[in-house]
Amino acid sequence: MGIPAIVTAGDSRAAKAVYGKSKVYLELDGLPLVAHVVRTLQSVPEVDAVWVVGDLAKLESALAWPALRASLTKPLQLVAQQRDLISNAWETYRRVLSDDVRVGRDPGPDDLDREILYLSGDLPLATPQEISAFVQAAQARVEAG
């Protein structure tokens, strides 16, 4: 079983604005930073699904690039942002558990060891190899106890 990745791309009051835009929507090489992260996660073998939490209208626009959509090999789910980063992380986690973008569920005993990869949406230069190495190192550490 692969690991779902949750990409935080919220742009509420705590988000850092650059030139009046949330960082995740700034463009690099014609794509918003969050689109680069989503594209990179497609090549991380440990990741089986990508969940992005943020302003839905902005996310849909940022991730609408046809070449990006055509390159998706893993499910991409968009989740409406909550009031802050912690709420975004928790509510998206709950939706991953229920496999439903609209409604989540609280974790139960079978979910205690469920792995989730959290990433910020403003990491456009991260490589699949770096993310994969991070996941593998974390898994090895857990296995070693």
N, CA, C and O atoms as a GROMACS GRO file, in nm:
protein
  580
    1MET      N    1   0.085  -0.118   0.000
    1MET     CA    2   0.000   0.000   0.000
    1MET      C    3   0.089   0.124   0.000
    1MET      O    4   0.182   0.135   0.080
    2GLY      N    5   0.060   0.217  -0.090
    2GLY     CA    6   0.137   0.340  -0.099
    2GLY      C    7   0.096   0.442   0.006
    2GLY      O    8   0.006   0.420   0.087
    3ILE      N    9   0.166   0.553   0.000
    3ILE     CA   10   0.143   0.660   0.097
    3ILE      C   11   0.074   0.777   0.028
    3ILE      O   12   0.120   0.822  -0.077
    4PRO      N   13  -0.036   0.826   0.084
    4PRO     CA   14  -0.095   0.948   0.028
    4PRO      C   15  -0.010   1.069   0.068
    4PRO      O   16   0.041   1.076   0.179
    5ALA      N   17   0.002   1.162  -0.023
    5ALA     CA   18   0.072   1.288   0.003
    5ALA      C   19  -0.032   1.398   0.017
    5ALA      O   20  -0.123   1.409  -0.065
    6ILE      N   21  -0.017   1.477   0.121
    6ILE     CA   22  -0.104   1.594   0.141
    6ILE      C   23  -0.018   1.718   0.119
    6ILE      O   24   0.081   1.740   0.189
    7VAL      N   25  -0.057   1.798   0.022
    7VAL     CA   26   0.015   1.921  -0.011
    7VAL      C   27  -0.066   2.038   0.043
    7VAL      O   28  -0.182   2.058   0.006
    8THR      N   29  -0.004   2.116   0.130
    8THR     CA   30  -0.073   2.232   0.187
    8THR      C   31  -0.051   2.353   0.097
    8THR      O   32   0.062   2.392   0.069
    9ALA      N   33  -0.162   2.411   0.054
    9ALA     CA   34  -0.157   2.527  -0.036
    9ALA      C   35  -0.259   2.631   0.008
    9ALA      O   36  -0.312   2.706  -0.074
   10GLY      N   37  -0.285   2.635   0.138
   10GLY     CA   38  -0.380   2.732   0.191
   10GLY      C   39  -0.328   2.874   0.175
   10GLY      O   40  -0.207   2.898   0.175
   11ASP      N   41  -0.420   2.966   0.162
   11ASP     CA   42  -0.378   3.106   0.145
   11ASP      C   43  -0.460   3.200   0.234
   11ASP      O   44  -0.494   3.311   0.194
   12SER      N   45  -0.491   3.151   0.354
   12SER     CA   46  -0.564   3.238   0.446
   12SER      C   47  -0.467   3.332   0.516
   12SER      O   48  -0.356   3.353   0.468
   13ARG      N   49  -0.507   3.387   0.625
   13ARG     CA   50  -0.434   3.496   0.689
   13ARG      C   51  -0.288   3.467   0.723
   13ARG      O   52  -0.208   3.561   0.723
   14ALA      N   53  -0.249   3.343   0.752
   14ALA     CA   54  -0.110   3.313   0.788
   14ALA      C   55  -0.020   3.290   0.667
   14ALA      O   56   0.103   3.286   0.681
   15ALA      N   57  -0.078   3.276   0.547
   15ALA     CA   58   0.002   3.252   0.427
   15ALA      C   59   0.086   3.374   0.395
   15ALA      O   60   0.042   3.488   0.408
   16LYS      N   61   0.209   3.347   0.353
   16LYS     CA   62   0.299   3.456   0.318
   16LYS      C   63   0.273   3.500   0.175
   16LYS      O   64   0.276   3.420   0.082
   17ALA      N   65   0.247   3.629   0.160
   17ALA     CA   66   0.222   3.684   0.027
   17ALA      C   67   0.351   3.743  -0.029
   17ALA      O   68   0.429   3.805   0.043
   18VAL      N   69   0.371   3.724  -0.157
   18VAL     CA   70   0.483   3.782  -0.230
   18VAL      C   71   0.422   3.853  -0.350
   18VAL      O   72   0.354   3.791  -0.432
   19TYR      N   73   0.447   3.981  -0.360
   19TYR     CA   74   0.385   4.062  -0.466
   19TYR      C   75   0.233   4.048  -0.466
   19TYR      O   76   0.169   4.048  -0.571
   20GLY      N   77   0.176   4.036  -0.347
   20GLY     CA   78   0.031   4.030  -0.332
   20GLY      C   79  -0.031   3.894  -0.358
   20GLY      O   80  -0.153   3.881  -0.352
   21LYS      N   81   0.050   3.791  -0.385
   21LYS     CA   82   0.000   3.656  -0.410
   21LYS      C   83   0.057   3.560  -0.307
   21LYS      O   84   0.170   3.576  -0.261
   22SER      N   85  -0.022   3.461  -0.273
   22SER     CA   86   0.029   3.353  -0.189
   22SER      C   87   0.142   3.284  -0.264
   22SER      O   88   0.134   3.264  -0.385
   23LYS      N   89   0.248   3.247  -0.192
   23LYS     CA   90   0.366   3.187  -0.257
   23LYS      C   91   0.332   3.067  -0.344
   23LYS      O   92   0.392   3.050  -0.450
   24VAL      N   93   0.239   2.984  -0.302
   24VAL     CA   94   0.212   2.862  -0.379
   24VAL      C   95   0.158   2.890  -0.518
   24VAL      O   96   0.161   2.802  -0.605
   25TYR      N   97   0.108   3.012  -0.540
   25TYR     CA   98   0.052   3.046  -0.672
   25TYR      C   99   0.147   3.130  -0.757
   25TYR      O  100   0.114   3.165  -0.870
   26LEU      N  101   0.265   3.162  -0.704
   26LEU     CA  102   0.365   3.230  -0.785
   26LEU      C  103   0.412   3.135  -0.895
   26LEU      O  104   0.418   3.014  -0.873
   27GLU      N  105   0.445   3.187  -1.009
   27GLU     CA  106   0.484   3.101  -1.120
   27GLU      C  107   0.634   3.091  -1.136
   27GLU      O  108   0.708   3.188  -1.117
   28LEU      N  109   0.677   2.972  -1.171
   28LEU     CA  110   0.814   2.940  -1.204
   28LEU      C  111   0.809   2.859  -1.332
   28LEU      O  112   0.747   2.752  -1.337
   29ASP      N  113   0.872   2.909  -1.436
   29ASP     CA  114   0.871   2.841  -1.565
   29ASP      C  115   0.728   2.819  -1.616
   29ASP      O  116   0.697   2.716  -1.675
   30GLY      N  117   0.642   2.919  -1.592
   30GLY     CA  118   0.506   2.915  -1.644
   30GLY      C  119   0.405   2.836  -1.563
   30GLY      O  120   0.289   2.826  -1.602
   31LEU      N  121   0.448   2.777  -1.451
   31LEU     CA  122   0.357   2.698  -1.367
   31LEU      C  123   0.358   2.750  -1.224
   31LEU      O  124   0.463   2.788  -1.174
   32PRO      N  125   0.243   2.751  -1.158
   32PRO     CA  126   0.242   2.786  -1.016
   32PRO      C  127   0.326   2.685  -0.937
   32PRO      O  128   0.336   2.568  -0.975
   33LEU      N  129   0.386   2.730  -0.828
   33LEU     CA  130   0.472   2.644  -0.748
   33LEU      C  131   0.400   2.516  -0.706
   33LEU      O  132   0.460   2.408  -0.709
   34VAL      N  133   0.273   2.526  -0.667
   34VAL     CA  134   0.200   2.408  -0.623
   34VAL      C  135   0.187   2.306  -0.737
   34VAL      O  136   0.185   2.186  -0.711
   35ALA      N  137   0.178   2.350  -0.861
   35ALA     CA  138   0.170   2.257  -0.974
   35ALA      C  139   0.301   2.180  -0.991
   35ALA      O  140   0.300   2.062  -1.027
   36HIS      N  141   0.413   2.245  -0.964
   36HIS     CA  142   0.542   2.176  -0.969
   36HIS      C  143   0.547   2.064  -0.865
   36HIS      O  144   0.596   1.954  -0.894
   37VAL      N  145   0.496   2.091  -0.746
   37VAL     CA  146   0.496   1.990  -0.639
   37VAL      C  147   0.408   1.872  -0.680
   37VAL      O  148   0.448   1.757  -0.664
   38VAL      N  149   0.289   1.900  -0.730
   38VAL     CA  150   0.198   1.794  -0.774
   38VAL      C  151   0.264   1.711  -0.885
   38VAL      O  152   0.255   1.588  -0.884
   39ARG      N  153   0.329   1.777  -0.978
   39ARG     CA  154   0.396   1.705  -1.088
   39ARG      C  155   0.510   1.618  -1.034
   39ARG      O  156   0.527   1.504  -1.078
   40THR      N  157   0.587   1.671  -0.942
   40THR     CA  158   0.699   1.595  -0.885
   40THR      C  159   0.649   1.470  -0.814
   40THR      O  160   0.710   1.363  -0.826
   41LEU      N  161   0.540   1.481  -0.740
   41LEU     CA  162   0.487   1.367  -0.665
   41LEU      C  163   0.442   1.253  -0.755
   41LEU      O  164   0.433   1.139  -0.711
   42GLN      N  165   0.415   1.282  -0.881
   42GLN     CA  166   0.377   1.177  -0.976
   42GLN      C  167   0.491   1.077  -0.996
   42GLN      O  168   0.466   0.962  -1.033
   43SER      N  169   0.613   1.119  -0.971
   43SER     CA  170   0.730   1.034  -0.993
   43SER      C  171   0.790   0.978  -0.864
   43SER      O  172   0.899   0.920  -0.867
   44VAL      N  173   0.721   0.994  -0.753
   44VAL     CA  174   0.768   0.938  -0.626
   44VAL      C  175   0.701   0.802  -0.609
   44VAL      O  176   0.580   0.794  -0.589
   45PRO      N  177   0.780   0.693  -0.618
   45PRO     CA  178   0.718   0.560  -0.617
   45PRO      C  179   0.639   0.527  -0.491
   45PRO      O  180   0.543   0.450  -0.498
   46GLU      N  181   0.676   0.583  -0.377
   46GLU     CA  182   0.606   0.552  -0.252
   46GLU      C  183   0.470   0.620  -0.242
   46GLU      O  184   0.385   0.577  -0.164
   47VAL      N  185   0.448   0.725  -0.319
   47VAL     CA  186   0.323   0.801  -0.313
   47VAL      C  187   0.221   0.739  -0.407
   47VAL      O  188   0.249   0.714  -0.524
   48ASP      N  189   0.100   0.714  -0.353
   48ASP     CA  190  -0.004   0.654  -0.437
   48ASP      C  191  -0.119   0.749  -0.470
   48ASP      O  192  -0.201   0.718  -0.557
   49ALA      N  193  -0.127   0.863  -0.401
   49ALA     CA  194  -0.233   0.961  -0.428
   49ALA      C  195  -0.186   1.097  -0.378
   49ALA      O  196  -0.106   1.106  -0.284
   50VAL      N  197  -0.236   1.202  -0.441
   50VAL     CA  198  -0.199   1.338  -0.402
   50VAL      C  199  -0.325   1.414  -0.365
   50VAL      O  200  -0.421   1.421  -0.442
   51TRP      N  201  -0.324   1.470  -0.245
   51TRP     CA  202  -0.434   1.551  -0.193
   51TRP      C  203  -0.379   1.691  -0.174
   51TRP      O  204  -0.277   1.709  -0.108
   52VAL      N  205  -0.445   1.790  -0.230
   52VAL     CA  206  -0.401   1.928  -0.216
   52VAL      C  207  -0.510   2.006  -0.145
   52VAL      O  208  -0.626   2.003  -0.186
   53VAL      N  209  -0.473   2.077  -0.039
   53VAL     CA  210  -0.569   2.154   0.038
   53VAL      C  211  -0.540   2.302   0.021
   53VAL      O  212  -0.427   2.348   0.036
   54GLY      N  213  -0.646   2.377  -0.012
   54GLY     CA  214  -0.633   2.521  -0.032
   54GLY      C  215  -0.764   2.578  -0.082
   54GLY      O  216  -0.869   2.514  -0.074
   55ASP      N  217  -0.757   2.699  -0.135
   55ASP     CA  218  -0.873   2.764  -0.195
   55ASP      C  219  -0.908   2.688  -0.323
   55ASP      O  220  -0.828   2.685  -0.417
   56LEU      N  221  -1.026   2.627  -0.328
   56LEU     CA  222  -1.061   2.539  -0.440
   56LEU      C  223  -1.057   2.609  -0.575
   56LEU      O  224  -1.004   2.552  -0.671
   57ALA      N  225  -1.111   2.728  -0.584
   57ALA     CA  226  -1.111   2.798  -0.714
   57ALA      C  227  -0.969   2.826  -0.761
   57ALA      O  228  -0.937   2.808  -0.878
   58LYS      N  229  -0.884   2.872  -0.669
   58LYS     CA  230  -0.745   2.900  -0.706
   58LYS      C  231  -0.670   2.772  -0.741
   58LYS      O  232  -0.591   2.770  -0.836
   59LEU      N  233  -0.694   2.665  -0.666
   59LEU     CA  234  -0.628   2.538  -0.696
   59LEU      C  235  -0.670   2.484  -0.832
   59LEU      O  236  -0.586   2.439  -0.910
   60GLU      N  237  -0.799   2.488  -0.860
   60GLU     CA  238  -0.847   2.438  -0.988
   60GLU      C  239  -0.782   2.514  -1.103
   60GLU      O  240  -0.745   2.454  -1.204
   61SER      N  241  -0.769   2.644  -1.088
   61SER     CA  242  -0.704   2.726  -1.190
   61SER      C  243  -0.555   2.694  -1.200
   61SER      O  244  -0.501   2.680  -1.310
   62ALA      N  245  -0.488   2.682  -1.085
   62ALA     CA  246  -0.344   2.657  -1.083
   62ALA      C  247  -0.308   2.519  -1.138
   62ALA      O  248  -0.200   2.499  -1.192
   63LEU      N  249  -0.400   2.424  -1.123
   63LEU     CA  250  -0.371   2.287  -1.165
   63LEU      C  251  -0.442   2.248  -1.294
   63LEU      O  252  -0.451   2.130  -1.327
   64ALA      N  253  -0.493   2.347  -1.366
   64ALA     CA  254  -0.568   2.320  -1.489
   64ALA      C  255  -0.479   2.309  -1.612
   64ALA      O  256  -0.529   2.276  -1.720
   65TRP      N  257  -0.351   2.334  -1.600
   65TRP     CA  258  -0.260   2.330  -1.713
   65TRP      C  259  -0.274   2.194  -1.783
   65TRP      O  260  -0.252   2.091  -1.719
   66PRO      N  261  -0.309   2.190  -1.911
   66PRO     CA  262  -0.335   2.062  -1.980
   66PRO      C  263  -0.220   1.962  -1.974
   66PRO      O  264  -0.243   1.842  -1.956
   67ALA      N  265  -0.098   2.009  -1.989
   67ALA     CA  266   0.016   1.916  -1.984
   67ALA      C  267   0.031   1.854  -1.845
   67ALA      O  268   0.070   1.739  -1.832
   68LEU      N  269  -0.001   1.932  -1.742
   68LEU     CA  270   0.004   1.877  -1.606
   68LEU      C  271  -0.105   1.770  -1.591
   68LEU      O  272  -0.078   1.660  -1.544
   69ARG      N  273  -0.226   1.804  -1.630
   69ARG     CA  274  -0.337   1.708  -1.620
   69ARG      C  275  -0.308   1.580  -1.696
   69ARG      O  276  -0.341   1.470  -1.651
   70ALA      N  277  -0.246   1.594  -1.813
   70ALA     CA  278  -0.214   1.477  -1.894
   70ALA      C  279  -0.105   1.391  -1.829
   70ALA      O  280  -0.096   1.271  -1.855
   71SER      N  281  -0.022   1.453  -1.746
   71SER     CA  282   0.089   1.379  -1.684
   71SER      C  283   0.050   1.310  -1.554
   71SER      O  284   0.130   1.236  -1.497
   72LEU      N  285  -0.072   1.332  -1.506
   72LEU     CA  286  -0.113   1.272  -1.379
   72LEU      C  287  -0.126   1.120  -1.392
   72LEU      O  288  -0.199   1.070  -1.478
   73THR      N  289  -0.055   1.050  -1.309
   73THR     CA  290  -0.062   0.904  -1.306
   73THR      C  291  -0.123   0.854  -1.176
   73THR      O  292  -0.149   0.735  -1.160
   74LYS      N  293  -0.144   0.947  -1.083
   74LYS     CA  294  -0.197   0.913  -0.952
   74LYS      C  295  -0.321   0.999  -0.927
   74LYS      O  296  -0.332   1.110  -0.978
   75PRO      N  297  -0.414   0.948  -0.848
   75PRO     CA  298  -0.533   1.030  -0.818
   75PRO      C  299  -0.494   1.164  -0.756
   75PRO      O  300  -0.405   1.173  -0.671
   76LEU      N  301  -0.563   1.268  -0.801
   76LEU     CA  302  -0.543   1.403  -0.747
   76LEU      C  303  -0.675   1.448  -0.689
   76LEU      O  304  -0.777   1.455  -0.758
   77GLN      N  305  -0.673   1.480  -0.559
   77GLN     CA  306  -0.794   1.525  -0.489
   77GLN      C  307  -0.770   1.666  -0.437
   77GLN      O  308  -0.663   1.695  -0.384
   78LEU      N  309  -0.868   1.752  -0.452
   78LEU     CA  310  -0.859   1.889  -0.401
   78LEU      C  311  -0.955   1.905  -0.284
   78LEU      O  312  -1.072   1.866  -0.292
   79VAL      N  313  -0.905   1.962  -0.175
   79VAL     CA  314  -0.982   1.977  -0.052
   79VAL      C  315  -0.989   2.125  -0.017
   79VAL      O  316  -0.889   2.196  -0.021
   80ALA      N  317  -1.108   2.170   0.018
   80ALA     CA  318  -1.127   2.310   0.056
   80ALA      C  319  -1.053   2.342   0.185
   80ALA      O  320  -1.056   2.265   0.281
   81GLN      N  321  -0.985   2.457   0.184
   81GLN     CA  322  -0.908   2.496   0.301
   81GLN      C  323  -0.998   2.529   0.420
   81GLN      O  324  -1.115   2.565   0.405
   82GLN      N  325  -0.938   2.515   0.538
   82GLN     CA  326  -1.004   2.547   0.663
   82GLN      C  327  -0.949   2.680   0.714
   82GLN      O  328  -0.900   2.761   0.635
   83ARG      N  329  -0.956   2.703   0.843
   83ARG     CA  330  -0.918   2.832   0.899
   83ARG      C  331  -0.768   2.852   0.917
   83ARG      O  332  -0.722   2.966   0.920
   84ASP      N  333  -0.689   2.742   0.930
   84ASP     CA  334  -0.545   2.757   0.952
   84ASP      C  335  -0.473   2.629   0.910
   84ASP      O  336  -0.537   2.531   0.870
   85LEU      N  337  -0.340   2.630   0.919
   85LEU     CA  338  -0.260   2.517   0.873
   85LEU      C  339  -0.292   2.387   0.948
   85LEU      O  340  -0.304   2.282   0.886
   86ILE      N  341  -0.307   2.395   1.078
   86ILE     CA  342  -0.337   2.275   1.156
   86ILE      C  343  -0.472   2.217   1.115
   86ILE      O  344  -0.485   2.095   1.099
   87SER      N  345  -0.571   2.302   1.099
   87SER     CA  346  -0.704   2.254   1.055
   87SER      C  347  -0.696   2.196   0.915
   87SER      O  348  -0.759   2.094   0.887
   88ASN      N  349  -0.618   2.258   0.827
   88ASN     CA  350  -0.601   2.204   0.691
   88ASN      C  351  -0.541   2.064   0.696
   88ASN      O  352  -0.588   1.973   0.629
   89ALA      N  353  -0.436   2.049   0.776
   89ALA     CA  354  -0.369   1.919   0.786
   89ALA      C  355  -0.463   1.814   0.844
   89ALA      O  356  -0.474   1.704   0.790
   90TRP      N  357  -0.531   1.847   0.954
   90TRP     CA  358  -0.619   1.752   1.020
   90TRP      C  359  -0.739   1.714   0.934
   90TRP      O  360  -0.769   1.595   0.917
   91GLU      N  361  -0.806   1.813   0.879
   91GLU     CA  362  -0.926   1.784   0.801
   91GLU      C  363  -0.893   1.708   0.672
   91GLU      O  364  -0.972   1.624   0.628
   92THR      N  365  -0.779   1.736   0.613
   92THR     CA  366  -0.741   1.661   0.492
   92THR      C  367  -0.706   1.518   0.530
   92THR      O  368  -0.741   1.424   0.459
   93TYR      N  369  -0.636   1.500   0.640
   93TYR     CA  370  -0.607   1.366   0.691
   93TYR      C  371  -0.736   1.287   0.711
   93TYR      O  372  -0.745   1.170   0.671
   94ARG      N  373  -0.836   1.349   0.771
   94ARG     CA  374  -0.965   1.282   0.792
   94ARG      C  375  -1.029   1.242   0.659
   94ARG      O  376  -1.092   1.137   0.649
   95ARG      N  377  -1.014   1.326   0.558
   95ARG     CA  378  -1.070   1.295   0.426
   95ARG      C  379  -0.991   1.183   0.357
   95ARG      O  380  -1.050   1.101   0.286
   96VAL      N  381  -0.861   1.180   0.377
   96VAL     CA  382  -0.781   1.068   0.325
   96VAL      C  383  -0.831   0.937   0.386
   96VAL      O  384  -0.848   0.838   0.315
   97LEU      N  385  -0.856   0.937   0.517
   97LEU     CA  386  -0.904   0.816   0.583
   97LEU      C  387  -1.037   0.768   0.526
   97LEU      O  388  -1.060   0.647   0.513
   98SER      N  389  -1.125   0.862   0.493
   98SER     CA  390  -1.256   0.822   0.439
   98SER      C  391  -1.253   0.808   0.287
   98SER      O  392  -1.348   0.758   0.226
   99ASP      N  393  -1.142   0.853   0.224
   99ASP     CA  394  -1.128   0.854   0.078
   99ASP      C  395  -1.241   0.935   0.013
   99ASP      O  396  -1.297   0.896  -0.090
  100ASP      N  397  -1.273   1.047   0.076
  100ASP     CA  398  -1.382   1.133   0.029
  100ASP      C  399  -1.342   1.279   0.053
  100ASP      O  400  -1.316   1.318   0.166
  101VAL      N  401  -1.336   1.360  -0.054
  101VAL     CA  402  -1.292   1.500  -0.041
  101VAL      C  403  -1.392   1.585   0.036
  101VAL      O  404  -1.356   1.692   0.086
  102ARG      N  405  -1.516   1.542   0.045
  102ARG     CA  406  -1.620   1.625   0.109
  102ARG      C  407  -1.634   1.602   0.258
  102ARG      O  408  -1.662   1.696   0.333
  103VAL      N  409  -1.615   1.479   0.301
  103VAL     CA  410  -1.638   1.447   0.443
  103VAL      C  411  -1.531   1.348   0.488
  103VAL      O  412  -1.495   1.255   0.416
  104GLY      N  413  -1.482   1.370   0.608
  104GLY     CA  414  -1.380   1.282   0.661
  104GLY      C  415  -1.433   1.196   0.774
  104GLY      O  416  -1.552   1.197   0.805
  105ARG      N  417  -1.343   1.123   0.833
  105ARG     CA  418  -1.378   1.043   0.951
  105ARG      C  419  -1.260   1.049   1.047
  105ARG      O  420  -1.145   1.065   1.006
  106ASP      N  421  -1.290   1.034   1.173
  106ASP     CA  422  -1.185   1.032   1.273
  106ASP      C  423  -1.108   0.901   1.264
  106ASP      O  424  -1.163   0.799   1.225
  107PRO      N  425  -0.980   0.906   1.299
  107PRO     CA  426  -0.901   0.782   1.292
  107PRO      C  427  -0.946   0.683   1.398
  107PRO      O  428  -0.990   0.719   1.507
  108GLY      N  429  -0.933   0.556   1.363
  108GLY     CA  430  -0.962   0.448   1.456
  108GLY      C  431  -0.835   0.370   1.484
  108GLY      O  432  -0.728   0.407   1.438
  109PRO      N  433  -0.846   0.262   1.561
  109PRO     CA  434  -0.728   0.182   1.598
  109PRO      C  435  -0.649   0.132   1.476
  109PRO      O  436  -0.526   0.123   1.483
  110ASP      N  437  -0.716   0.100   1.368
  110ASP     CA  438  -0.647   0.049   1.249
  110ASP      C  439  -0.569   0.159   1.176
  110ASP      O  440  -0.490   0.128   1.087
  111ASP      N  441  -0.591   0.283   1.212
  111ASP     CA  442  -0.526   0.395   1.144
  111ASP      C  443  -0.402   0.446   1.216
  111ASP      O  444  -0.335   0.536   1.166
  112LEU      N  445  -0.370   0.390   1.332
  112LEU     CA  446  -0.262   0.443   1.414
  112LEU      C  447  -0.127   0.440   1.344
  112LEU      O  448  -0.043   0.527   1.369
  113ASP      N  449  -0.104   0.344   1.258
  113ASP     CA  450   0.024   0.334   1.189
  113ASP      C  451   0.016   0.379   1.043
  113ASP      O  452   0.108   0.355   0.965
  114ARG      N  453  -0.091   0.443   1.007
  114ARG     CA  454  -0.110   0.491   0.869
  114ARG      C  455  -0.009   0.601   0.838
  114ARG      O  456   0.002   0.700   0.910
  115GLU      N  457   0.064   0.582   0.731
  115GLU     CA  458   0.164   0.681   0.691
  115GLU      C  459   0.101   0.785   0.600
  115GLU      O  460   0.024   0.752   0.510
  116ILE      N  461   0.135   0.910   0.624
  116ILE     CA  462   0.091   1.022   0.542
  116ILE      C  463   0.212   1.111   0.520
  116ILE      O  464   0.287   1.138   0.615
  117LEU      N  465   0.233   1.156   0.400
  117LEU     CA  466   0.341   1.248   0.370
  117LEU      C  467   0.282   1.388   0.354
  117LEU      O  468   0.198   1.410   0.267
  118TYR      N  469   0.326   1.481   0.437
  118TYR     CA  470   0.282   1.620   0.429
  118TYR      C  471   0.392   1.702   0.364
  118TYR      O  472   0.509   1.691   0.401
  119LEU      N  473   0.354   1.785   0.266
  119LEU     CA  474   0.448   1.875   0.202
  119LEU      C  475   0.386   2.012   0.186
  119LEU      O  476   0.264   2.026   0.174
  120SER      N  477   0.470   2.111   0.185
  120SER     CA  478   0.424   2.246   0.155
  120SER      C  479   0.412   2.260   0.003
  120SER      O  480   0.486   2.197  -0.072
  121GLY      N  481   0.320   2.341  -0.040
  121GLY     CA  482   0.299   2.363  -0.183
  121GLY      C  483   0.400   2.457  -0.246
  121GLY      O  484   0.389   2.487  -0.365
  122ASP      N  485   0.497   2.505  -0.169
  122ASP     CA  486   0.594   2.598  -0.226
  122ASP      C  487   0.735   2.539  -0.229
  122ASP      O  488   0.833   2.606  -0.194
  123LEU      N  489   0.744   2.414  -0.272
  123LEU     CA  490   0.873   2.344  -0.286
  123LEU      C  491   0.897   2.303  -0.431
  123LEU      O  492   0.908   2.184  -0.459
  124PRO      N  493   0.905   2.398  -0.524
  124PRO     CA  494   0.911   2.362  -0.665
  124PRO      C  495   1.040   2.294  -0.708
  124PRO      O  496   1.043   2.231  -0.814
  125LEU      N  497   1.145   2.304  -0.630
  125LEU     CA  498   1.272   2.246  -0.670
  125LEU      C  499   1.300   2.110  -0.605
  125LEU      O  500   1.405   2.051  -0.628
  126ALA      N  501   1.207   2.062  -0.525
  126ALA     CA  502   1.222   1.928  -0.468
  126ALA      C  503   1.217   1.826  -0.581
  126ALA      O  504   1.141   1.842  -0.676
  127THR      N  505   1.299   1.723  -0.569
  127THR     CA  506   1.301   1.620  -0.673
  127THR      C  507   1.233   1.494  -0.623
  127THR      O  508   1.223   1.472  -0.502
  128PRO      N  509   1.186   1.411  -0.714
  128PRO     CA  510   1.126   1.284  -0.672
  128PRO      C  511   1.224   1.199  -0.592
  128PRO      O  512   1.185   1.131  -0.497
  129GLN      N  513   1.351   1.203  -0.629
  129GLN     CA  514   1.453   1.124  -0.560
  129GLN      C  515   1.470   1.170  -0.415
  129GLN      O  516   1.484   1.088  -0.324
  130GLU      N  517   1.468   1.301  -0.393
  130GLU     CA  518   1.481   1.354  -0.257
  130GLU      C  519   1.362   1.314  -0.171
  130GLU      O  520   1.378   1.273  -0.056
  131ILE      N  521   1.244   1.326  -0.227
  131ILE     CA  522   1.122   1.292  -0.151
  131ILE      C  523   1.120   1.142  -0.123
  131ILE      O  524   1.087   1.100  -0.012
  132SER      N  525   1.155   1.061  -0.222
  132SER     CA  526   1.160   0.917  -0.204
  132SER      C  527   1.261   0.879  -0.097
  132SER      O  528   1.233   0.794  -0.012
  133ALA      N  529   1.379   0.940  -0.100
  133ALA     CA  530   1.481   0.911   0.000
  133ALA      C  531   1.433   0.948   0.140
  133ALA      O  532   1.459   0.876   0.236
  134PHE      N  533   1.363   1.060   0.151
  134PHE     CA  534   1.308   1.102   0.280
  134PHE      C  535   1.209   0.998   0.332
  134PHE      O  536   1.215   0.959   0.449
  135VAL      N  537   1.117   0.954   0.246
  135VAL     CA  538   1.016   0.855   0.286
  135VAL      C  539   1.084   0.726   0.328
  135VAL      O  540   1.050   0.668   0.431
  136GLN      N  541   1.181   0.681   0.249
  136GLN     CA  542   1.250   0.555   0.280
  136GLN      C  543   1.325   0.565   0.414
  136GLN      O  544   1.326   0.470   0.492
  137ALA      N  545   1.389   0.679   0.438
  137ALA     CA  546   1.461   0.698   0.564
  137ALA      C  547   1.364   0.698   0.683
  137ALA      O  548   1.393   0.639   0.787
  138ALA      N  549   1.250   0.763   0.666
  138ALA     CA  550   1.150   0.765   0.773
  138ALA      C  551   1.096   0.625   0.800
  138ALA      O  552   1.078   0.587   0.915
  139GLN      N  553   1.071   0.549   0.694
  139GLN     CA  554   1.022   0.412   0.712
  139GLN      C  555   1.125   0.325   0.780
  139GLN      O  556   1.091   0.244   0.866
  140ALA      N  557   1.252   0.340   0.743
  140ALA     CA  558   1.359   0.261   0.804
  140ALA      C  559   1.372   0.294   0.952
  140ALA      O  560   1.396   0.206   1.034
  141ARG      N  561   1.356   0.420   0.985
  141ARG     CA  562   1.365   0.461   1.126
  141ARG      C  563   1.252   0.400   1.208
  141ARG      O  564   1.273   0.355   1.321
  142VAL      N  565   1.131   0.399   1.151
  142VAL     CA  566   1.017   0.338   1.221
  142VAL      C  567   1.040   0.188   1.239
  142VAL      O  568   1.014   0.134   1.346
  143GLU      N  569   1.088   0.122   1.135
  143GLU     CA  570   1.111  -0.022   1.142
  143GLU      C  571   1.218  -0.056   1.244
  143GLU      O  572   1.212  -0.160   1.309
  144ALA      N  573   1.318   0.033   1.258
  144ALA     CA  574   1.428   0.007   1.354
  144ALA      C  575   1.383   0.028   1.498
  144ALA      O  576   1.448  -0.018   1.592
  145GLY      N  577   1.270   0.098   1.513
  145GLY     CA  578   1.213   0.120   1.645
  145GLY      C  579   1.275   0.232   1.715
  145GLY      O  580   1.238   0.263   1.828
   0.00000   0.00000   0.00000
